[in-house]
């Protein structure tokens, strides 16, 4: 029996840990330089336990959704 999400230790407990993971996902997917990626906004969803980080790079913008318990990127959506 595994514990519920409220009982599990989060691998991305704060915004400070979530932003570098989001930036590395953008670098891997789009092949941009880390210096050109800017953080636009961050939000944490208390119900789902997910981080949302909006990033801008060049002319593009993307939202990176991450699971805070597993510490993984679940979706990158260009907007």
SETOR-598204 format. One record per residue: residue number from 1; residue in three letters; x, y, z of N, C-alpha, C, O in turn. Coordinates in pm, 1 decimal, always signed. Layout:
N
FIVEX   resi   resn         nu         nv         nw        cau        cav        caw         cu         cv         cw         ou         ov         ow
FIVEX    NUM    ALA          X          Y          Z          X          Y          Z          X          Y          Z          X          Y          Z
...
END
This chain:
79
FIVEX   resi   resn         nu         nv         nw        cau        cav        caw         cu         cv         cw         ou         ov         ow
FIVEX      1    UNK      +84.7     -117.7       +0.0       +0.0       +0.0       +0.0      +89.5     +124.3       +0.0     +177.7     +137.2      +84.9
FIVEX      2    UNK      +67.5     +213.6      -92.8     +149.2     +333.9     -102.2      +76.4     +452.1      -37.6      -46.6     +458.2      -39.5
FIVEX      3    UNK     +152.1     +545.2      +19.2      +88.3     +661.2      +83.6      +28.0     +756.2      -18.6      +67.5     +756.5     -135.1
FIVEX      4    UNK      -67.8     +836.5      +25.6     -129.3     +935.7      -61.5      -33.8    +1050.3      -88.5      +71.1    +1060.9      -24.8
FIVEX      5    UNK      -70.0    +1136.6     -183.4      +17.6    +1246.3     -223.3      +48.4    +1340.1     -106.9     +156.8    +1398.3     -102.4
FIVEX      6    UNK      -43.1    +1355.6      -14.4      -20.2    +1443.0     +100.1      +84.6    +1390.1     +196.3     +146.4    +1467.0     +269.9
FIVEX      7    UNK     +105.0    +1258.0     +196.1     +200.5    +1196.7     +288.2     +338.7    +1178.3     +227.4     +435.3    +1153.3     +299.6
FIVEX      8    UNK     +349.0    +1190.1      +97.3     +477.0    +1168.0      +29.9     +561.8    +1294.4      +31.7     +510.0    +1405.7      +23.4
FIVEX      9    UNK     +691.3    +1275.5      +42.6     +783.7    +1389.0      +38.1     +795.3    +1436.4     -106.4     +814.9    +1355.9     -197.5
FIVEX     10    UNK     +783.2    +1567.3     -126.7     +792.0    +1623.5     -260.8     +937.1    +1645.1     -300.5    +1017.7    +1691.7     -220.0
FIVEX     11    UNK     +970.2    +1611.5     -423.4    +1104.2    +1634.7     -474.8    +1122.3    +1777.2     -524.5    +1234.8    +1825.4     -537.7
FIVEX     12    UNK    +1011.5    +1843.9     -552.0    +1013.9    +1985.2     -592.6     +930.4    +2064.4     -492.2     +820.5    +2109.0     -524.9
FIVEX     13    UNK     +981.4    +2082.4     -370.5     +899.3    +2147.4     -268.1     +881.7    +2297.4     -285.9     +782.5    +2354.1     -240.1
FIVEX     14    UNK     +976.9    +2362.0     -352.1     +967.2    +2508.0     -365.9     +989.8    +2550.6     -510.2    +1033.4    +2472.8     -595.1
FIVEX     15    UNK     +958.6    +2676.0     -534.0     +977.7    +2737.1     -665.4    +1126.0    +2732.2     -705.7    +1158.7    +2718.9     -823.6
FIVEX     16    UNK    +1213.3    +2742.8     -607.7    +1358.0    +2743.2     -630.8    +1405.9    +2613.3     -696.8    +1499.0    +2616.1     -777.3
FIVEX     17    UNK    +1343.9    +2500.4     -663.8    +1378.9    +2371.9     -723.9    +1307.0    +2348.6     -856.8    +1358.7    +2278.0     -943.3
FIVEX     18    UNK    +1188.0    +2407.5     -873.8    +1107.1    +2383.8     -993.7    +1160.5    +2457.7    -1116.9    +1157.3    +2403.6    -1227.4
FIVEX     19    UNK    +1209.0    +2579.3    -1099.2    +1252.2    +2661.0    -1212.8    +1369.1    +2599.0    -1289.3    +1362.8    +2593.5    -1412.1
FIVEX     20    UNK    +1476.3    +2551.6    -1222.9    +1586.2    +2490.9    -1300.2    +1544.5    +2367.4    -1380.1    +1595.3    +2344.9    -1490.0
FIVEX     21    UNK    +1452.2    +2287.1    -1325.8    +1403.6    +2170.4    -1400.1    +1327.2    +2214.5    -1524.0    +1342.6    +2155.3    -1630.8
FIVEX     22    UNK    +1245.0    +2317.7    -1510.7    +1168.7    +2369.7    -1624.9    +1262.9    +2424.1    -1732.5    +1242.8    +2399.5    -1851.4
FIVEX     23    UNK    +1364.2    +2497.1    -1690.9    +1460.4    +2553.4    -1786.3    +1535.9    +2442.1    -1858.4    +1558.7    +2451.6    -1979.0
FIVEX     24    UNK    +1575.2    +2336.8    -1786.6    +1647.5    +2226.5    -1851.7    +1558.8    +2153.9    -1952.8    +1607.5    +2106.1    -2055.2
FIVEX     25    UNK    +1428.2    +2145.5    -1924.2    +1335.8    +2084.1    -2020.3    +1325.4    +2164.7    -2148.3    +1320.4    +2108.2    -2257.6
FIVEX     26    UNK    +1322.2    +2297.4    -2135.0    +1317.1    +2385.7    -2252.6    +1446.3    +2374.3    -2332.8    +1442.6    +2369.6    -2455.7
FIVEX     27    UNK    +1559.6    +2369.9    -2264.9    +1688.6    +2358.0    -2332.6    +1696.0    +2228.1    -2411.0    +1743.0    +2227.1    -2524.8
FIVEX     28    UNK    +1649.7    +2117.4    -2351.1    +1652.5    +1987.7    -2419.5    +1556.8    +1983.3    -2538.0    +1591.4    +1930.8    -2643.8
FIVEX     29    UNK    +1436.9    +2038.1    -2520.9    +1336.4    +2028.5    -2627.4    +1364.0    +2123.7    -2743.5    +1346.4    +2086.7    -2859.6
FIVEX     30    UNK    +1407.1    +2246.6    -2712.9    +1421.8    +2347.9    -2817.2    +1566.0    +2379.9    -2853.2    +1590.3    +2451.1    -2950.6
FIVEX     31    UNK    +1662.5    +2328.8    -2776.8    +1803.5    +2350.7    -2807.1    +1847.9    +2495.3    -2795.5    +1933.3    +2540.5    -2871.8
FIVEX     32    UNK    +1790.7    +2568.3    -2700.7    +1828.3    +2708.5    -2681.5    +1936.5    +2719.9    -2574.2    +1962.6    +2625.3    -2499.8
FIVEX     33    UNK    +1998.6    +2837.2    -2567.9    +2100.0    +2864.9    -2468.4    +2031.9    +2899.1    -2335.3    +1929.5    +2967.5    -2334.1
FIVEX     34    UNK    +2087.6    +2852.5    -2224.3    +2028.5    +2876.1    -2092.4    +2017.0    +3024.8    -2059.6    +1925.2    +3065.4    -1988.4
FIVEX     35    UNK    +2108.2    +3105.1    -2110.3    +2105.7    +3248.5    -2082.3    +1988.8    +3320.5    -2149.7    +1948.8    +3428.6    -2106.4
FIVEX     36    UNK    +1934.4    +3260.5    -2255.5    +1824.2    +3325.5    -2327.5    +1687.2    +3290.5    -2270.0    +1587.0    +3348.1    -2312.7
FIVEX     37    UNK    +1680.1    +3198.2    -2174.9    +1552.2    +3156.8    -2115.7    +1521.7    +3245.7    -1995.1    +1603.5    +3257.9    -1903.9
FIVEX     38    UNK    +1404.5    +3306.9    -1995.4    +1361.5    +3395.4    -1886.6    +1236.7    +3338.7    -1819.6    +1145.9    +3290.5    -1887.3
FIVEX     39    UNK    +1232.5    +3344.4    -1688.3    +1115.1    +3301.1    -1612.7    +1012.1    +3413.3    -1613.5    +1041.2    +3525.7    -1572.7
FIVEX     40    UNK     +891.4    +3382.1    -1660.2     +784.8    +3481.5    -1667.7     +691.0    +3473.1    -1547.8     +651.1    +3575.4    -1492.1
FIVEX     41    UNK     +655.6    +3349.4    -1508.1     +560.9    +3331.9    -1398.0     +568.7    +3188.5    -1346.7     +599.9    +3096.2    -1421.8
FIVEX     42    UNK     +539.8    +3171.0    -1218.0     +532.0    +3036.4    -1159.4     +404.4    +3026.0    -1076.9     +362.1    +3122.0    -1012.4
FIVEX     43    UNK     +344.6    +2908.3    -1080.2     +224.5    +2882.3    -1000.6     +232.0    +2739.4     -948.4     +286.5    +2651.0    -1014.4
FIVEX     44    UNK     +176.4    +2717.4     -828.3     +168.2    +2583.7     -770.6      +22.1    +2547.5     -752.2      -54.5    +2625.4     -695.4
FIVEX     45    UNK      -17.3    +2430.6     -799.3     -154.7    +2381.9     -785.7     -161.3    +2293.7     -661.5     -108.0    +2182.7     -660.8
FIVEX     46    UNK     -226.7    +2343.1     -556.4     -235.7    +2268.7     -431.0     -314.1    +2138.7     -444.7     -281.1    +2039.7     -379.5
FIVEX     47    UNK     -416.4    +2137.7     -527.9     -499.7    +2018.7     -542.8     -425.9    +1905.3     -612.0     -429.9    +1791.3     -565.7
FIVEX     48    UNK     -359.0    +1935.2     -721.8     -290.6    +1831.4     -799.0     -145.7    +1811.4     -760.4      -86.2    +1709.1     -794.3
FIVEX     49    UNK      -87.7    +1907.7     -689.8      +52.7    +1897.5     -652.7     +146.4    +1921.6     -769.5     +255.8    +1865.4     -774.0
FIVEX     50    UNK     +104.4    +2004.9     -864.2     +184.7    +2032.1     -983.6     +237.4    +2175.0     -982.4     +172.2    +2266.8     -932.6
FIVEX     51    UNK     +356.5    +2191.6    -1038.2     +413.9    +2323.9    -1061.9     +389.9    +2361.4    -1207.5     +399.7    +2276.5    -1296.2
FIVEX     52    UNK     +358.6    +2487.4    -1232.2     +347.1    +2542.9    -1366.8     +445.2    +2658.9    -1376.3     +437.1    +2753.9    -1298.4
FIVEX     53    UNK     +537.5    +2651.6    -1471.1     +636.8    +2756.6    -1489.4     +626.4    +2808.3    -1632.3     +641.7    +2732.1    -1727.9
FIVEX     54    UNK     +600.5    +2937.7    -1646.4     +594.8    +3001.0    -1778.4     +732.7    +3059.1    -1808.2     +788.0    +3134.9    -1728.5
FIVEX     55    UNK     +787.4    +3022.3    -1924.7     +920.5    +3065.8    -1964.7     +915.4    +3132.6    -2101.1     +835.0    +3095.4    -2186.5
FIVEX     56    UNK    +1000.9    +3230.6    -2121.0    +1014.7    +3296.6    -2249.8    +1155.7    +3277.8    -2301.7    +1252.4    +3286.9    -2226.1
FIVEX     57    UNK    +1167.2    +3251.6    -2431.3    +1299.0    +3234.0    -2494.7    +1286.7    +3276.3    -2639.9    +1206.6    +3221.8    -2715.9
FIVEX     58    UNK    +1367.8    +3374.9    -2677.0    +1358.0    +3429.1    -2812.1    +1220.5    +3489.3    -2834.3    +1174.1    +3571.1    -2754.9
FIVEX     59    UNK    +1156.5    +3449.1    -2941.1    +1020.6    +3495.7    -2972.6     +913.4    +3402.9    -2916.4     +794.3    +3431.8    -2928.3
FIVEX     60    UNK     +953.8    +3292.7    -2856.0     +859.1    +3190.6    -2810.4     +834.8    +3198.7    -2660.9     +913.6    +3255.1    -2585.1
FIVEX     61    UNK     +721.2    +3139.6    -2621.1     +686.4    +3124.7    -2480.2     +631.2    +2984.3    -2461.1     +567.4    +2928.6    -2550.4
FIVEX     62    UNK     +656.7    +2927.4    -2342.7     +607.7    +2793.2    -2314.7     +571.1    +2780.8    -2167.7     +625.5    +2850.7    -2082.2
FIVEX     63    UNK     +477.4    +2690.1    -2139.9     +440.5    +2655.5    -2002.4     +487.8    +2513.4    -1977.5     +457.2    +2421.9    -2054.0
FIVEX     64    UNK     +562.6    +2496.4    -1869.9     +614.2    +2364.9    -1833.2     +537.7    +2319.3    -1709.6     +536.9    +2387.3    -1607.0
FIVEX     65    UNK     +472.7    +2201.9    -1720.9     +398.3    +2143.5    -1609.9     +484.4    +2033.4    -1549.3     +536.0    +1947.4    -1620.7
FIVEX     66    UNK     +499.9    +2036.5    -1415.7     +584.5    +1938.1    -1348.2     +513.3    +1876.7    -1229.2     +438.4    +1944.6    -1158.9
FIVEX     67    UNK     +536.4    +1748.8    -1206.9     +484.2    +1676.9    -1091.7     +579.6    +1701.7     -975.0     +697.4    +1666.8     -982.8
FIVEX     68    UNK     +529.4    +1762.0     -866.5     +617.5    +1798.7     -755.6     +661.5    +1678.8     -672.2     +766.0    +1684.8     -607.4
FIVEX     69    UNK     +584.2    +1569.6     -672.1     +620.6    +1451.2     -594.0     +728.1    +1370.9     -665.8     +827.9    +1332.3     -605.0
FIVEX     70    UNK     +708.4    +1345.9     -793.4     +804.9    +1266.8     -869.2     +922.7    +1350.1     -918.4    +1028.3    +1295.0     -949.5
FIVEX     71    UNK     +906.5    +1480.1     -925.8    +1013.0    +1567.7     -972.4    +1039.1    +1553.5    -1120.9    +1153.9    +1560.3    -1165.0
FIVEX     72    UNK     +932.2    +1533.5    -1199.3     +945.7    +1514.6    -1343.5     +859.7    +1614.1    -1419.6     +760.4    +1665.5    -1368.0
FIVEX     73    UNK     +899.9    +1640.2    -1543.1     +820.7    +1724.3    -1632.9     +713.0    +1635.8    -1695.1     +743.0    +1531.1    -1752.4
FIVEX     74    UNK     +588.8    +1678.4    -1683.6     +478.5    +1600.7    -1741.5     +430.5    +1657.2    -1874.6     +373.6    +1584.4    -1956.0
FIVEX     75    UNK     +453.2    +1787.0    -1897.4     +407.2    +1847.3    -2022.3     +480.2    +1978.5    -2048.4     +504.6    +2056.7    -1956.5
FIVEX     76    UNK     +514.9    +2001.6    -2175.4     +566.4    +2131.0    -2218.9     +474.9    +2177.2    -2331.1     +462.7    +2111.3    -2434.4
FIVEX     77    UNK     +410.4    +2292.1    -2309.3     +313.1    +2342.4    -2404.8     +355.3    +2481.1    -2451.5     +365.3    +2574.5    -2372.0
FIVEX     78    UNK     +380.0    +2493.1    -2582.2     +417.0    +2623.9    -2637.5     +292.5    +2708.9    -2653.5     +189.6    +2661.3    -2701.5
FIVEX     79    UNK     +302.0    +2835.7    -2612.8     +186.6    +2925.7    -2624.1     +220.9    +3044.2    -2711.2     +136.7    +3131.4    -2732.8
END
